[in-house]
């Protein structure tokens, strides 16, 4: 069986690449402060952001792979091609039901990248068989309860190396062409999520 931990890194698109009417709607705000807030959050929305990195860690084999490149369509195509061959029994994520997999699916649809239809991505709440969302389990399925990956790693004594980078810096690193550092950061989060999963899995089906 294959249990895959998946994590993504995203950045906001260049506003000039957002279609003109969509951009008009998006920036129809009254203050410059509101405009800055929108610009800062472009990467959180798959309609205005893009994926620059997907990290995958295969727990049973202790093997990792990272898809980190400038061409998002090719990145997604490579990811889904490998997923179709591996045919995971279970996905493990940290907030992946609410963020990572909806983001991957929507960006795949926008880019016209087909996904393997026989791969079941079960993102229903209160279910862990096919998709074990570590954050969902640790917050007892409360979407509004706070708790970052670093917080939960600290509680469980799991090493979560940040190496001077966190999610807020990914955009700047991408602009500077520091893809290798982004890839290492993404894989570190994958492995930390995997370790939390190993501590939790025997308590849930």
WOHU-V846864 format. One record per helix or strand of 3 or more residues. SS is the DSSP state (alpha for helix, beta for strand). FROM is the first residue (numbers start at 1). TO is the last residue. Records with the same first field share a line. If there is no record, write none. Layout:
# WOHU-V846864
SS->FROM-TO ; FROM-TO
This chain:
# WOHU-V846864
beta->3-12 ; 49-58 ; 63-68 ; 90-93 ; 131-133
alpha->15-17 ; 20-26 ; 32-40 ; 42-44 ; 72-86 ; 96-111 ; 134-138 ; 149-156 ; 167-175 ; 179-203
